[in-house]
């Protein structure tokens, strides 16, 4: 379709002409989608909501925690990824015994399905677990709700009860694992503290023993050497922090340090034991998954609405594709663009309701006159005594070629010109039946007889005009190209040029007979007739191209869109009219 012809009205006309394609395409798609939707097993979805604690609840650390948006968001994203981990999914598989579930043991891909067909069912527990893991991963949808601290765990299953269990089991498995990990961290710290506490206890015992031994030794020495009381003995006034402090005082300091370290480690161990027993989960299930009552897939109403919209769009696209690639010509602009011809005329339907002949209607007659006007160089003038030959061609049978040729001959005759109409379709002549003639001798007999003597007259008059007609009484059974390109027909055509002003030749259709191309070399003008929306644009363009190559360079081409939907007739011009149009108009008016 020519891009210049696209508009609202043009689009509406295309849709109306191709309404059958749109309806068939859309209906087929909707029916297919509906059948597939009904054949699919329903899936139920259940969702559990987890509230993840964004703050750091590490009981091993103290102090006031400050808000950090990036850290909090990262913690929630980490929780989402942990929920997707294979470890938690394997816990769910073991808890729900999914390795014996037919739905979760189905092949997860076409390749796996083919492999299972060729090799049989998986033989090892690892293969069974891997298949269940792949299907279970596809059954879960885990995502954060916006920028909140809420994580949605959605599970799908053909069994509504199982869908709810799967969502809750994964959520609970995540919370249990987080709790276990926290307790394990505390216990690991407690083990390390216990080792340190054991070392501190050993060191304390050693310090106490050493201090007691030194104290006894010092006391014995003081009692043996001095009669003074122990508290007045010289040398005992040194401060505890002096570098020259006696050994008992240094031992006392070491003992005090060991006791303090042991006490602190013992307090920390007791605190860790209390924390392990009183540990609080960082996350909790705020909304357990409930058993769904309606399937989430397939959503029949939504699917059919979307399928209907998509089918309508595809149908419209198919209509425009067919219109441009395979559809016939439906407008004069389209006709000019496809055939690259300067002029195009629209001819209305010549059959009304009930088969009534409308070739005498003003609209039809006017259209034929306009077609004649585009071919006016074919009419002889005072300076051109020889008549011109006009070929009326079409791509295939049934496009109204014979009707247009007969109407043109009568139009010439009505304006006083001598007109001769030749039915050159020797294999399928129809003109004699249309005129109601019962011929005993015709053009085929003239061209096939060897003798030129005693031939019966085969030029007859048109009952409705002064034009004369040459047609055949019977159809040829074989090839006719040699007859129309032979000397007998050439002589007949030369004689007609001298006796008539206009010789109109109704040719066979180009796609079934090469005769039209052979006759094009005799043509002064060619009228190409195509029926509305009957011949693909490419086929019509190919026909005109073959005629142009065979015709002389001076041949005038005009195109007619027959059986146009509109009674209003138009003619479109791209090139200038022939220079002798005014002279032809004067000649016609005088005649």
C-alpha positions in Angstrom: 0.0 0.0 0.0 1.4 3.4 -0.9 2.4 5.4 2.2 0.6 8.5 0.9 -2.6 6.6 0.9 -2.5 5.9 4.6 -5.1 7.8 6.6 -8.0 7.2 8.9 -10.3 6.5 6.1 -7.8 4.3 4.3 -7.2 2.3 7.5 -10.9 1.8 8.1 -11.4 0.6 4.5 -8.5 -1.9 4.8 -10.0 -3.3 8.0 -13.4 -3.5 6.4 -12.1 -5.3 3.3 -10.0 -7.7 5.4 -12.6 -8.2 8.1 -12.7 -11.9 7.3 -9.0 -12.3 7.8 -9.2 -10.4 11.1 -12.1 -12.5 12.4 -10.6 -15.8 11.3 -7.2 -15.0 12.7 -8.5 -13.6 16.0 -11.0 -16.4 16.5 -8.4 -19.1 15.8 -5.9 -17.6 18.3 -8.6 -17.2 21.0 -9.8 -20.8 20.4 -6.2 -22.1 20.6 -5.4 -20.1 23.7 -8.7 -21.2 25.3 -8.1 -24.8 24.5 -4.6 -24.6 26.0 -5.9 -22.8 29.1 -8.5 -25.4 29.7 -6.0 -28.2 29.3 -3.5 -26.8 31.8 -3.5 -28.1 35.3 -4.5 -25.4 37.8 -1.8 -24.2 40.2 -2.5 -22.7 43.6 -0.3 -20.0 45.2 0.1 -19.3 48.9 2.2 -16.5 50.4 3.9 -16.2 53.9 5.2 -12.8 55.1 8.4 -12.6 57.1 9.3 -9.5 59.0 13.1 -9.3 59.0 14.8 -7.4 61.9 17.1 -4.9 60.2 18.9 -3.8 63.4 21.9 -5.7 64.7 20.8 -7.9 67.6 24.3 -9.2 68.4 24.1 -9.9 72.2 27.9 -10.2 72.4 28.2 -6.5 71.7 26.9 -3.6 73.8 26.3 -0.1 73.1 23.7 2.1 71.4 23.1 1.2 67.7 22.5 3.9 65.2 20.3 3.8 62.2 22.0 3.1 58.8 19.7 2.9 55.8 22.3 1.2 53.5 23.2 -1.4 56.2 19.5 -2.1 56.9 18.7 -2.5 53.2 21.6 -4.8 52.7 20.5 -7.0 55.6 17.1 -7.4 54.1 18.6 -8.2 50.6 20.8 -10.8 52.3 17.8 -12.4 53.9 16.1 -12.7 50.5 19.2 -14.4 49.0 19.4 -16.7 52.0 15.8 -17.7 51.5 16.7 -18.7 47.9 19.6 -20.9 49.0 19.8 -24.6 48.2 20.3 -25.4 51.8 16.9 -24.2 52.8 15.3 -25.7 49.8 16.8 -29.1 50.6 15.4 -28.8 54.1 12.0 -28.3 52.6 12.5 -31.3 50.3 13.4 -33.5 53.2 10.5 -32.1 55.4 7.8 -32.5 52.7 9.3 -35.7 51.1 9.2 -34.1 47.7 11.3 -36.8 46.1 8.2 -38.9 46.0 5.9 -36.2 44.7 5.0 -36.6 41.1 4.7 -32.9 40.4 8.1 -32.1 41.7 9.7 -35.1 40.1 8.6 -34.2 36.6 11.3 -33.3 34.0 12.1 -29.6 34.4 13.1 -29.2 30.7 12.5 -30.7 27.3 16.1 -32.0 27.3 15.7 -33.7 30.6 12.4 -35.1 29.4 14.0 -36.6 26.4 16.9 -37.9 28.5 14.4 -39.6 30.9 12.7 -41.2 28.0 15.9 -42.5 26.5 17.7 -43.4 29.7 14.8 -44.2 32.1 14.1 -42.7 35.5 17.1 -41.3 37.5 18.7 -44.2 39.4 20.4 -42.4 42.3 19.1 -40.4 45.2 21.3 -37.5 44.1 19.5 -37.4 40.7 16.1 -37.5 42.4 17.1 -34.7 44.8 18.5 -32.6 42.0 15.3 -32.8 40.0 13.2 -32.0 43.0 15.5 -29.1 43.8 15.2 -27.7 40.3 11.4 -27.9 40.3 11.0 -26.5 43.8 13.2 -23.6 43.0 10.9 -22.8 40.1 7.9 -23.1 42.4 9.1 -20.4 44.8 8.9 -16.6 44.3 10.8 -14.7 47.0 10.9 -10.9 47.0 11.1 -7.9 49.2 7.9 -5.8 49.4 9.1 -2.5 48.2 11.5 -0.7 50.6 9.9 -2.3 53.7 11.4 -5.0 56.0 8.7 -7.5 54.8 9.8 -10.5 52.7 7.1 -12.4 50.8 7.6 -16.1 50.3 5.2 -17.4 47.6 4.9 -21.1 46.7 3.0 -22.7 43.9 1.6 -26.3 43.7 -1.3 -28.2 42.2 -2.4 -29.0 45.8 -3.6 -25.9 47.7 -2.7 -27.5 51.1 0.8 -28.3 49.8 1.2 -24.7 48.5 0.5 -23.3 52.0 2.8 -25.9 53.6 5.7 -25.1 51.3 5.5 -21.4 51.9 5.3 -21.8 55.7 8.0 -24.5 55.8 10.5 -22.4 53.9 9.8 -19.4 56.1 10.1 -21.4 59.3 13.2 -23.2 58.1 14.8 -19.8 57.5 13.9 -18.5 60.9 15.1 -21.8 62.6 18.3 -21.7 60.7 18.9 -18.1 61.7 18.2 -19.0 65.3 20.5 -22.0 65.1 23.3 -19.9 63.6 23.1 -17.3 66.3 23.1 -20.0 69.1 26.0 -21.7 67.3 28.0 -18.5 67.2 27.4 -18.0 71.0 28.3 -21.5 71.7 31.5 -21.2 69.7 32.4 -18.1 71.7 31.6 -19.9 74.9 34.0 -22.7 74.0 36.7 -20.2 73.4 35.9 -18.5 76.7 36.0 -21.9 78.4 39.5 -22.6 77.2 40.6 -19.2 78.4 38.8 -19.8 81.7 40.6 -23.1 82.1 43.9 -21.4 81.5 43.1 -18.6 83.9 42.1 -21.1 86.6 45.4 -23.0 86.2 47.3 -19.7 86.4 45.3 -18.7 89.5 46.1 -21.9 91.2 49.7 -21.6 90.4 49.8 -18.0 91.7 48.1 -19.0 94.9 50.5 -21.8 95.6 53.5 -19.7 94.9 52.3 -16.9 97.1 51.5 -19.2 100.0 54.9 -20.9 99.7 56.7 -17.5 99.7 54.6 -16.2 102.5 55.5 -19.1 104.8 59.2 -18.9 103.9 59.3 -15.2 104.7 57.4 -15.6 108.0 59.9 -18.3 109.1 62.8 -16.1 108.3 61.5 -13.1 110.1 60.8 -15.1 113.2 64.3 -16.5 113.3 66.2 -13.3 112.8 64.2 -10.6 114.7 62.6 -10.5 118.1 60.5 -7.5 117.0 57.0 -8.0 115.8 56.5 -8.8 112.2 54.7 -5.5 111.5 57.7 -3.6 112.8 60.4 -5.5 111.0 62.6 -3.2 108.9 62.2 -3.3 105.2 58.5 -4.0 105.1 57.4 -0.4 104.6 58.0 -0.5 100.8 55.0 0.3 98.7 53.3 -2.4 96.6 54.3 -0.7 93.4 58.0 -0.3 94.2 60.4 -1.9 91.8 62.3 -3.2 94.8 59.2 -4.7 96.4 59.9 -8.0 98.1 59.0 -11.2 96.3 55.9 -11.8 98.5 54.4 -8.5 97.4 55.1 -9.1 93.7 53.5 -12.5 94.0 50.5 -10.9 95.7 50.1 -8.6 92.7 50.3 -11.5 90.2 47.7 -13.4 92.3 45.3 -10.4 92.3 45.6 -10.1 88.5 45.0 -13.8 88.0 41.9 -13.7 90.3 40.5 -10.6 88.4 41.0 -12.3 85.0 39.4 -15.5 86.2 36.4 -13.6 87.6 35.9 -11.7 84.4 36.1 -14.8 82.2 33.7 -16.6 84.6 31.2 -13.8 84.4 31.4 -13.7 80.6 30.9 -17.5 80.4 27.9 -17.2 82.6 26.5 -14.4 80.5 27.0 -16.4 77.2 25.2 -19.4 78.8 22.2 -17.2 79.6 22.2 -15.7 76.1 22.2 -19.1 74.5 19.2 -20.1 76.5 17.3 -16.9 76.0 18.2 -16.1 72.4 15.5 -14.2 70.4 15.0 -14.6 66.6 15.9 -11.7 64.4 12.9 -12.5 62.0 9.4 -13.7 62.6 6.5 -14.8 60.5 3.9 -12.0 60.7 1.4 -13.6 58.3 1.5 -17.4 57.8 0.4 -18.7 54.4 -3.2 -19.8 54.2 -4.7 -22.5 52.1 -5.8 -20.9 48.8 -9.3 -21.4 47.6 -8.9 -20.4 43.9 -6.1 -21.3 41.5 -3.7 -18.5 40.6 -2.8 -20.1 37.3 -4.2 -20.1 34.8 -6.2 -17.0 35.4 -8.8 -17.8 32.8 -10.6 -14.5 32.6 -7.4 -12.4 32.4 -5.8 -14.9 30.0 -8.8 -14.8 27.7 -9.0 -11.0 27.8 -5.3 -10.6 27.0 -5.5 -13.3 24.3 -8.5 -11.5 22.8 -6.6 -8.2 22.7 -3.4 -9.9 21.3 -5.5 -11.9 18.8 -7.2 -8.7 17.6 -3.8 -7.0 17.2 -2.4 -10.0 15.3 -5.5 -10.1 13.1 -5.2 -6.4 12.2 -1.5 -6.9 11.5 -2.3 -9.9 9.3 -4.9 -7.8 7.5 -2.4 -5.1 6.6 0.3 -7.7 5.8 -2.1 -9.4 3.4 -3.2 -6.1 2.0 0.4 -5.1 1.1 1.9 -8.5 0.2 -1.0 -10.5 -1.3 -4.1 -8.3 -1.4 -5.4 -6.8 -4.6 -5.5 -3.2 -5.7 -8.2 -1.2 -4.0 -7.5 2.5 -4.8 -6.3 4.6 -7.7 -3.2 5.8 -5.7 -2.4 2.2 -5.0 -2.9 1.3 -8.7 -0.6 4.1 -9.9 2.1 3.2 -7.3 2.1 -0.5 -8.1 2.0 -0.1 -11.9 4.0 3.1 -12.2 1.5 4.4 -14.7 0.7 8.1 -15.2 -3.1 7.8 -15.2 -5.7 5.6 -13.5 -9.4 5.6 -13.9 -12.0 4.1 -11.6 -14.9 2.1 -13.2 -18.0 1.3 -11.2 -19.7 -2.1 -11.1 -21.5 -2.9 -14.3 -23.8 -5.4 -12.6 -26.4 -4.2 -10.1 -28.6 -6.1 -7.7 -30.3 -9.1 -9.4 -27.7 -9.1 -12.2 -29.1 -5.9 -13.8 -26.9 -4.5 -16.5 -25.5 -1.1 -15.6 -23.2 -0.5 -18.5 -25.5 2.2 -19.8 -25.6 4.0 -16.5 -24.2 7.6 -16.5 -21.4 6.7 -14.0 -20.2 3.7 -16.1 -20.4 5.6 -19.4 -18.5 8.6 -17.9 -15.8 6.3 -16.6 -15.3 4.8 -20.0 -15.1 8.2 -21.6 -12.5 9.2 -19.1 -10.5 6.1 -20.0 -10.8 7.1 -23.7 -9.6 10.5 -22.9 -6.5 9.1 -21.4 -5.9 7.1 -24.6 -6.9 9.9 -27.0 -3.7 9.6 -29.1 -5.3 6.4 -30.5 -7.9 8.4 -32.4 -6.7 9.6 -35.8 -6.7 13.3 -36.7 -6.5 15.1 -40.1 -2.8 14.6 -40.0 -3.0 11.0 -39.0 -5.4 9.2 -41.4 -4.4 5.7 -40.0 -6.5 4.2 -37.2 -4.7 3.3 -34.0 -4.7 0.0 -32.1 -5.8 -0.1 -28.5 -5.2 -3.3 -26.5 -7.4 -4.1 -23.5 -5.5 -6.4 -21.2 -5.8 -7.9 -17.7 -3.7 -10.2 -15.5 -6.3 -13.0 -15.2 -9.8 -14.0 -16.3 -12.8 -12.4 -14.8 -11.5 -8.9 -14.3 -14.0 -7.2 -16.7 -11.6 -6.9 -19.6 -14.2 -7.8 -22.3 -16.8 -5.6 -20.8 -14.5 -2.6 -20.8 -13.3 -3.4 -24.4 -16.9 -3.5 -25.6 -17.9 -0.3 -23.8 -14.9 1.5 -25.3 -15.9 0.4 -28.8 -19.4 1.6 -28.3 -18.1 4.9 -26.8 -16.0 5.5 -29.9 -19.0 4.6 -32.1 -21.3 7.0 -30.2 -19.0 9.9 -30.9 -19.0 9.2 -34.7 -15.7 7.3 -34.9 -15.4 4.1 -36.9 -14.6 1.5 -34.3 -13.7 -2.2 -34.7 -13.7 -4.6 -31.7 -11.6 -7.8 -32.1 -12.0 -10.7 -29.7 -8.4 -12.1 -29.7 -9.1 -14.6 -26.9 -9.2 -17.5 -29.2 -9.1 -20.2 -26.5 -12.0 -18.7 -24.5 -14.1 -16.3 -26.7 -17.0 -14.8 -24.9 -18.0 -11.8 -27.0 -20.3 -13.6 -29.3 -22.3 -15.0 -26.3 -22.5 -11.5 -24.8 -23.8 -10.1 -28.0 -26.2 -13.0 -28.5 -24.7 -13.9 -31.8 -24.8 -17.4 -33.4 -21.8 -17.4 -35.8 -20.9 -20.0 -38.4 -17.6 -18.5 -39.2 -15.3 -16.5 -37.0 -11.8 -15.2 -36.4 -10.4 -18.6 -35.5 -11.7 -20.1 -38.8 -10.2 -17.2 -40.7 -6.8 -17.7 -39.1 -6.7 -21.5 -39.3 -7.9 -22.0 -43.0 -5.2 -22.4 -45.5 -7.2 -21.1 -48.5 -8.1 -17.4 -48.7 -10.8 -17.9 -51.2 -14.5 -18.2 -50.6 -14.4 -17.2 -47.0 -17.6 -16.3 -45.3 -17.9 -12.8 -43.9 -17.0 -12.7 -40.2 -17.2 -9.0 -39.5 -20.5 -8.4 -37.8 -22.2 -5.3 -36.4 -22.8 -4.6 -32.7 -26.6 -4.7 -32.0 -26.3 -1.8 -29.6 -24.0 0.6 -31.6 -22.5 1.3 -35.0 -19.3 -0.5 -34.0 -18.2 -3.6 -35.8 -17.1 -6.8 -34.1 -14.8 -9.7 -35.1 -15.0 -12.7 -32.8 -14.8 -16.5 -32.9 -17.6 -19.0 -33.0 -15.7 -21.7 -31.2 -12.8 -22.1 -28.9 -9.3 -23.2 -30.0 -8.1 -26.4 -28.5 -4.4 -25.8 -28.7 -1.9 -23.0 -28.7 -2.9 -19.8 -30.5 0.3 -17.8 -30.2 1.4 -18.7 -33.7 -2.0 -17.6 -35.1 -2.0 -14.1 -33.5 1.6 -13.6 -34.4 1.3 -14.9 -38.0 0.9 -13.1 -41.3 -2.9 -13.6 -41.5 -3.6 -11.7 -38.3 -1.0 -9.0 -39.2 -2.7 -8.5 -42.6 -6.1 -8.3 -40.9 -4.8 -5.7 -38.5 -3.2 -3.6 -41.2 -6.4 -3.6 -43.1 -8.4 -2.6 -40.0 -6.0 0.3 -39.4 -6.9 1.7 -42.8 -10.6 1.2 -42.5 -11.3 2.2 -38.9 -10.5 5.1 -36.6 -10.0 2.9 -33.5 -9.3 -0.9 -33.4 -9.9 -2.3 -29.9 -8.4 -5.7 -29.2 -9.7 -7.8 -26.4 -6.7 -9.9 -25.5 -6.5 -13.1 -23.5 -5.4 -12.8 -19.8 -1.7 -12.4 -19.5 -1.1 -15.0 -16.8 -2.6 -17.8 -19.0 -1.8 -16.8 -22.5 1.3 -15.1 -24.0 -0.8 -13.7 -26.9 -1.3 -10.3 -25.1 2.4 -9.8 -24.9 2.8 -10.8 -28.6 0.1 -8.3 -29.6 1.6 -5.5 -27.6 4.1 -4.8 -30.4 1.1 -3.7 -32.6 -0.4 -1.4 -29.9 -0.5 2.3 -30.0 -2.1 2.3 -26.5 -2.8 -0.2 -23.8 -5.6 -0.1 -21.3 -4.8 -2.4 -18.4 -7.9 -3.5 -16.5 -7.7 -4.9 -13.0 -10.6 -5.7 -10.8 -11.0 -4.3 -7.3 -9.2 -6.4 -4.8 -8.7 -9.4 -7.0 -5.1 -9.4 -8.2 -2.1 -9.0 -6.0 -0.1 -5.8 -6.6 3.0 -7.7 -7.5 1.2 -9.8 -10.1 -0.4 -6.7 -11.7 3.0 -4.9 -11.7 4.6 -7.9 -13.4 1.9 -8.0 -16.1 2.3 -4.3 -16.9 6.1 -4.7 -16.9 5.9 -7.5 -19.5 3.6 -5.4 -21.7 5.9 -2.4 -21.5 8.9 -4.4 -22.6 7.0 -5.8 -25.6 5.2 -2.6 -26.7 6.9 0.2 -28.7 8.3 3.1 -26.7 5.6 5.5 -27.9 2.8 3.3 -26.6 0.4 5.1 -24.2 -0.5 3.2 -21.0 -3.6 3.8 -18.9 -5.0 1.7 -16.0 -8.6 1.1 -15.0 -9.7 -0.1 -11.5 -12.8 -2.1 -12.4 -15.7 -2.8 -10.1 -14.7 0.0 -7.7 -16.7 0.1 -4.5 -17.6 3.7 -5.0 -19.9 4.9 -7.6 -18.1 8.2 -7.6 -15.6 8.1 -10.4 -12.2 9.7 -10.3 -9.1 10.0 -12.5 -5.7 10.5 -11.1 -2.9 12.1 -13.0 0.8 12.1 -12.4 2.1 13.0 -15.9 0.9 15.7 -18.2 -1.9 14.9 -20.6 -1.0 14.1 -24.2 -0.2 17.3 -26.2 -3.0 16.7 -28.8 -5.8 16.4 -26.2 -7.4 19.8 -27.3 -7.2 18.7 -30.9 -8.9 15.4 -30.1 -11.6 17.2 -28.1 -12.3 19.4 -31.2 -12.4 16.4 -33.5 -14.8 14.6 -31.2 -17.1 17.6 -30.8 -17.3 18.1 -34.6 -18.0 14.4 -35.2 
